[in-house]
Amino acid sequence: MIRRYGLGLFAGLTAAVLLLPSAADAGVVPATVFTIIGETEVYTKEGGGGRPMGRIAPYQSVTLAPDGPFDWYDERPQDPWLKVSTWLGSQWIRDDDRVLYGEFKEQTQTLTLIGTTRLFSRPDYGAATGESLAPQQVVSTASIGYAPKYITNTLSAMAQSGTWYRIETSWRGPVWIANPALMEEVKAEVVDYDVLLTGQESAYPLPYAEGEGDKLEAGIVRASARWEDRAIPFAAKLWYKVKLPQGERWIQPEHESLENYRGEQKPIELKTKTRYFEEPNLTYDRTRWLEPGTYPVVESFGDWRRIETPDGAKWIYPKRVLMERPEGILPVQETIRISGRTQTYYFPHNAEPCHTEGFFAPQEVQAFEKWTSPEGVVWYHITTFSGEEWVPEKPLGQTG
């Protein structure tokens, strides 16, 4: 089922931390590149002492010296230092709030802000100007993709990573913005289908939930685009671009929604027993079956059908019907022998094993159904302590 939330996108620690994606094609952040955002003294030895050998002015990037100690996971000391490569050779700098872990890149590009965006005098969350920009296009002249200075786990590392952009303003000159919501990052997929909204939703001019938005009652809307916003690690948000009387709007359903929805009344014929579901989600529950027959179809989305049954409306997945209950199954009362080599399956085909070899002890069991595949494979339906399962007469692949 397509719900209001997407599946979380799990990235490995290496991808999430050592190479950090930055927005709007700003590049990636090598793990051993640092950006100076405030004038920083350089010294010949760790801890400083005496007069500095020189100073590094902002905004410049330096790299870790070849022999510089560095570890993402070590507890940070009270007074941390970094050994970096400079025009004076390998030198030491204090690792304080004048240093960002990330690379400074000068690049002019146009960015389209889709939400209210705070301004900073420098790339430092403690340097807010108290001003903000409304959604608009701005010109960025530089960016810094940054990472945290200490990593405890992948999730926190991703949450503390991002991109600073330097932009030009007419009244204040260059200022900085952090991790803005950008239209350039909206990689929407073009679609053309109905979406069923099951609750009241809010519609916005842009795919950004700011303010109350226009209220949209439960019902069917026509979607022209679909976008999964993965800006927050492991918490993707699903947006639809829809056509409303007031024009095109974006909605991010807070309630359950069904995409590719079709209301139907055409009946469907089930030629064999068919599993049914309370929701359009495939499971391995094999206790709910409808008898063969013709059923009215109430609605559809994708390959799912919601049909009227004596027990109310239920969901079925017609594409799997003959795979799960092929025609020609016969009732039997046969005793078969299983052993440590026996492998069972949820259904009479080899794509979905239930219990693998080595699970069962040698024993005799009673089969209550039997089916022979077009290839001549004989299958028996048996009951185990974990439910009904199918077992081939001979291990699959064995002949004679």
Sequence and secondary structure as in RCSB ss.txt:
>XXXX:A:sequence
MIRRYGLGLFAGLTAAVLLLPSAADAGVVPATVFTIIGETEVYTKEGGGGRPMGRIAPYQSVTLAPDGPFDWYDE
RPQDPWLKVSTWLGSQWIRDDDRVLYGEFKEQTQTLTLIGTTRLFSRPDYGAATGESLAPQQVVSTASIGYAPKY
ITNTLSAMAQSGTWYRIETSWRGPVWIANPALMEEVKAEVVDYDVLLTGQESAYPLPYAEGEGDKLEAGIVRASA
RWEDRAIPFAAKLWYKVKLPQGERWIQPEHESLENYRGEQKPIELKTKTRYFEEPNLTYDRTRWLEPGTYPVVES
FGDWRRIETPDGAKWIYPKRVLMERPEGILPVQETIRISGRTQTYYFPHNAEPCHTEGFFAPQEVQAFEKWTSPE
GVVWYHITTFSGEEWVPEKPLGQTG
>XXXX:A:secstr
   SB       HIIIIISEE GGG  EE TTEEEE S EEEBSSTT  SS SEEE SSEEEEE TT    SSS 
  SS EEEEEETTEEEEEE STTEEEEEEEEEEEEEEB S EEEESSS TT EEEEEE S EEEEEEEEEEE SS
 S HHHHHHT EEEEEEEETTTEEEEEES  BGGG   EEEEEEEEE S EEEESSSS  S  EEE SEEEEEEE
EEEE  STT  EEEEEEEETTEEEEE  SS EEESEEE    EEESS EE BSSS      S EE SEEE EEEE
ETTEEEEEETTEEEEE GGGHHHHS TT EEEEEEEEE TT  EESSSSTTSEEE TTSS SEEEEEEEEEE TT
  EEEEEEETTEEEEEESS TT   
